[in-house]
Amino acid sequence: MENIENIHRELTFADLRIHYYTGQSYLISGEGRNKVFGYRHGVMTDIGDLPEDEWARLARQLIERRGEQELYQQLLTWEKDHSHWKRRELRFELDVLSMHIARLPDDPAWCDFIPFNRKYRPDVLCHAEILWAKCTGCGKLYELTKKQLENIRNRNDGKLYCQKCGDWTPVHPCDPPEERGDGNG
C-alpha cells in the first residue's frame, strides 16, 4: 500500500469507498495463559485496508476539501431522524461517513433518494427520472425513481412491500396523482 500521507491530497470518494469491513486481533502483552489481545477494526478500500479511525480522518478531510460539510450534516440529520437502527454514536458517525463517501444522496437507487433530496437538494430531482407506481392490492401510490422500480422488478419479483396492505404486492407504473388544490394556491 502506498504511503497514505503522501496521497491524501489526491484522494477521491471512489478511493475511500468501503468495499467490506476488516479486522485483526493482535497481542498486546503477556505470555501463555496471560496473553492480552486487542482487536483492530478496519475497512477495505481501493487504497487498501485502513484502520477505521484513519479512514474516518481521511473521509472527513475529503468532505471538507470538497466543500461538502453541509451535505454531510444534512445526511447526519436525516439518518438521526429516519434511521430505525440503534447504534453507538461512533458507529453511527462511521455509517453516515460511509453513506456520504459512497455518494448515496446522488444514487437514484437509494430508498430515501426522493424524500432526502426533496428536503435538502430539490435541484437534484429536476434531473431524476421519477415515476409513480400503484400497488395492485390496495391502490396506494408510490413515488419512485426509475432505478428503484427496476430494482423492484429485478430483485423482488416485481413486488413491493406495501405499508398499507402489509404484504408484498406487485406494483405497476401509473400516471401521477392529480393535484388536489382548492384553487387558492
Secondary structure, 3 states (H helix, E strand, C coil): CCCHHHHHHHCCHHHHCCCEEEEEEEEEECCHHHCEEEEEEEEEECCEEEEHHHHHHHHHHHHHHCCCHHHHHHHHHHHHHHCCCCCCHHHHHHHHHHHHHCCHHHCCCCCCHHHHHHHHCHHHHCCCCEEEEEECCCCCEEEEEHHHHHHHHHHCCCEEEECCCCEEEEEEEECCCCCCCCCCC
